[in-house]
Amino acid sequence: MFEDVRDLYNAAILERGRRPHHMSKLAAFDATAKGDNPMCGDRVTVWLKYAPDGRIAETGFDARGCEISKASADLMVEAVQGQAPADTRAMFERFRQMAQTGDCPACAAFAPLAPLAAVHAYPSRIKCATLPWHALLAALEGTTNATSES
């Protein structure tokens, strides 16, 4: 059991969860949304700044909660940089698949998010990993709140 939990909290998740590289509010942003998982207390706010061509130019976040949620938000920020909204939505679907199954066929470009694949073995933690993505999608859609659906 403890070995399995250690697998979940691998070095990448611990590093990004304890010391996120991108946790900051953008000074200027075009969209924002909050995500809340009342079951575990995770809360995240995401800010987006669009480039003139509509792609995501900058993303920032603030998070309170577990290391998985914060690590997911931090890795997500890097993954979506420069992406078009439609590509970001598709990336979320691949990420959700990976979080639910531990597998992501044809996701070689998805390698930076791979440390979060271990959440599939802990169903209650899938929502922790996907909450920042739900907030991001809400911001892309122009809504201000997201749920913690897996």
C-alpha positions as CSV (number, residue, x, y, z in Angstrom):
1,M,0.0,0.0,0.0
2,F,2.6,2.6,1.0
3,E,4.7,1.7,-2.0
4,D,1.7,2.4,-4.2
5,V,1.2,5.8,-2.6
6,R,4.8,6.6,-3.1
7,D,4.3,5.8,-6.8
8,L,1.5,8.3,-7.0
9,Y,3.6,11.0,-5.3
10,N,6.5,10.7,-7.7
11,A,9.3,13.2,-7.7
12,A,7.8,15.3,-10.5
13,I,4.5,15.6,-8.7
14,L,6.2,16.4,-5.4
15,E,8.4,19.1,-7.0
16,R,5.6,20.8,-8.9
17,G,3.1,20.5,-6.0
18,R,5.4,21.9,-3.4
19,R,7.1,24.5,-5.6
20,P,5.0,25.2,-8.7
21,H,7.0,27.0,-11.4
22,H,4.1,29.0,-12.8
23,M,1.8,29.8,-9.9
24,S,1.0,33.5,-10.3
25,K,-1.8,35.7,-11.3
26,L,-1.3,37.4,-14.7
27,A,-1.1,41.2,-14.5
28,A,-3.3,41.4,-17.6
29,F,-5.6,38.7,-18.7
30,D,-8.5,38.0,-21.1
31,A,-10.3,35.2,-19.3
32,T,-10.4,33.7,-15.8
33,A,-12.3,30.9,-14.1
34,K,-12.3,29.1,-10.7
35,G,-12.5,25.5,-10.0
36,D,-13.5,24.0,-6.6
37,N,-13.6,20.5,-5.4
38,P,-15.5,20.7,-2.1
39,M,-14.9,17.0,-1.4
40,C,-11.2,17.5,-0.8
41,G,-10.8,21.2,-0.5
42,D,-8.9,21.8,-3.8
43,R,-9.4,25.2,-5.3
44,V,-7.8,26.7,-8.4
45,T,-8.1,29.9,-10.3
46,V,-6.8,30.1,-13.9
47,W,-6.0,33.2,-15.9
48,L,-5.6,33.3,-19.7
49,K,-4.1,35.9,-22.0
50,Y,-4.7,35.4,-25.7
51,A,-2.2,36.2,-28.5
52,P,-3.5,38.2,-31.5
53,D,-4.0,35.0,-33.4
54,G,-6.3,33.5,-30.7
55,R,-3.8,31.1,-29.3
56,I,-3.0,31.0,-25.6
57,A,-0.1,33.4,-25.1
58,E,0.1,33.2,-21.3
59,T,-1.5,31.2,-18.5
60,G,-1.3,31.7,-14.8
61,F,-2.9,30.0,-11.8
62,D,-3.3,30.1,-8.1
63,A,-4.1,26.9,-6.2
64,R,-4.9,25.7,-2.8
65,G,-5.1,22.1,-2.1
66,C,-3.2,18.9,-2.6
67,E,0.1,18.4,-4.4
68,I,-1.6,16.5,-7.2
69,S,-3.9,19.4,-8.0
70,K,-1.2,22.0,-7.9
71,A,1.2,19.8,-9.9
72,S,-1.5,19.3,-12.5
73,A,-2.1,23.0,-12.8
74,D,1.6,23.8,-13.1
75,L,2.2,21.1,-15.8
76,M,-1.0,22.2,-17.6
77,V,0.3,25.8,-17.8
78,E,3.4,24.6,-19.7
79,A,1.4,22.2,-21.9
80,V,-1.1,24.7,-23.2
81,Q,1.3,27.6,-23.9
82,G,0.9,28.6,-27.5
83,Q,-2.0,26.2,-28.2
84,A,-5.2,27.1,-30.0
85,P,-8.3,26.7,-27.8
86,A,-9.5,23.7,-29.9
87,D,-6.2,22.0,-29.5
88,T,-6.3,22.7,-25.8
89,R,-9.7,21.1,-25.5
90,A,-8.4,18.0,-27.4
91,M,-5.4,17.9,-25.1
92,F,-7.7,17.9,-22.1
93,E,-9.6,14.9,-23.4
94,R,-6.3,13.0,-23.9
95,F,-5.2,14.1,-20.4
96,R,-8.5,12.9,-18.9
97,Q,-8.2,9.6,-20.7
98,M,-4.7,9.2,-19.3
99,A,-5.8,10.2,-15.7
100,Q,-8.7,7.6,-15.9
101,T,-6.8,4.7,-17.5
102,G,-3.1,5.4,-17.0
103,D,-2.6,5.0,-20.7
104,C,-2.4,7.6,-23.5
105,P,-1.8,6.0,-26.9
106,A,-0.1,8.2,-29.4
107,C,0.7,10.8,-26.7
108,A,4.5,11.1,-27.2
109,A,4.1,14.9,-27.2
110,F,2.2,14.5,-23.9
111,A,5.3,13.3,-22.0
112,P,5.5,16.3,-19.6
113,L,2.1,15.3,-18.2
114,A,3.0,11.6,-17.9
115,P,3.8,11.8,-14.1
116,L,0.1,12.3,-13.5
117,A,-0.8,9.0,-15.1
118,A,-0.5,7.3,-11.8
119,V,-3.7,8.9,-10.5
120,H,-5.7,6.3,-12.4
121,A,-5.0,3.8,-9.6
122,Y,-6.6,6.2,-7.1
123,P,-10.1,7.1,-8.5
124,S,-10.7,9.8,-5.8
125,R,-7.5,11.6,-7.0
126,I,-8.6,11.8,-10.6
127,K,-10.7,14.8,-9.8
128,C,-7.7,16.5,-8.1
129,A,-5.7,16.1,-11.3
130,T,-8.5,17.2,-13.7
131,L,-9.8,20.2,-11.7
132,P,-7.3,22.7,-13.1
133,W,-8.2,21.6,-16.6
134,H,-11.9,22.1,-15.9
135,A,-11.1,25.6,-14.8
136,L,-9.1,26.2,-17.9
137,L,-11.9,25.0,-20.1
138,A,-14.4,27.2,-18.2
139,A,-12.1,30.2,-18.9
140,L,-11.9,29.2,-22.6
141,E,-15.7,29.1,-22.7
142,G,-16.1,32.4,-21.0
143,T,-17.6,31.0,-17.8
144,T,-16.2,31.8,-14.4
145,N,-16.7,28.5,-12.5
146,A,-15.8,24.9,-13.1
147,T,-16.8,21.7,-11.3
148,S,-14.5,18.9,-10.3
149,E,-16.0,16.4,-12.7
150,S,-13.5,13.8,-13.8
